[in-house]
């Protein structure tokens, strides 16, 4: 949610002329992420979020627009994409250099991003993730993973020199070994459907202890639900400095209250926790070694996810302990 393509009042007003959303009053750029340019905009009809897509091709965008519309119709607290006067969901913006950008405007959901989640909020986050998986189960469009195993292989190969120079040979060896392990694992036949793919704290809004909105679906794709669970566990409940098993237990208990996990999903979770940590570590390494320019850009620390990967490498029994803890509380 950084700003790479700056917009001024005149630019946004011209975009709004294509929408039945009233006149622009105020706007502000949103910082905090790495993918798109985002702005809060306030008009005389309400508060919205305007997004300029920076990395995705225009051919990819209808999937995300359709997914958010589908989830919102299912009653899931997803942003609703606003239609232009022509009925289209995307707008075109041409900047001062003549470059063409595509974007959308969505509703601004209630609630706030929290600095940390308590146990009750983690439980509700797990429930919301399960509801997302159920709501998206009959979405008709499909999208392959943008961070699949071939992507992982190519990224790791490209990062070798930079990682050795900036982080040392020992870090490179750990990166190389874990990627080789993940690439050699047999493919599992797990329950699969639409996953969020980026279920982080800054992509959820809370009112009290309840989730009032889930945002930023631009990593969504078709993959095993258990991978999304692993991503959420790492992002929300694994603190390598002060680990508390009750936190991932609360998240998983909430998820299983809505959609009980299959035995094969539990069995796959240890490897998926390592895979999800590896993917985000690799992505952050790439952005740290090859930083992008932008007015409000944020580069996330790769060391956080390296630490989470090593945590899972050393704590092989975590999933078994979590399942036993959840089952005991349910008795």
Protein Blocks (a to p, Z undefined) as FASTA:
>chain_A
ZZfbdcdfklmmmmmmmpcebjafbdcddehiambccdddddfkbccdddddfkbcfklm
mmmmmmmmmmmmnopacddddddfkopabdcdddfkopacddddddddeddddfbdcfkl
mmmmmmmmmmmmmmmmmcfbdcddfkbfklmmmmmmmmmmmmmmmnojklmmmmmmmmmm
mmmpccddddddddeklacfklcccehjbcfbdehjllgccddfklmmmmmmmmmmpcfk
lccfklmmmmmmmmmmmmccdfklmmmmmmmmmmmmmmmmmmmmmmmmmccddfkbccdd
fklmmmmmmmmmmmmmlmmmmmmmmmmmmZZ
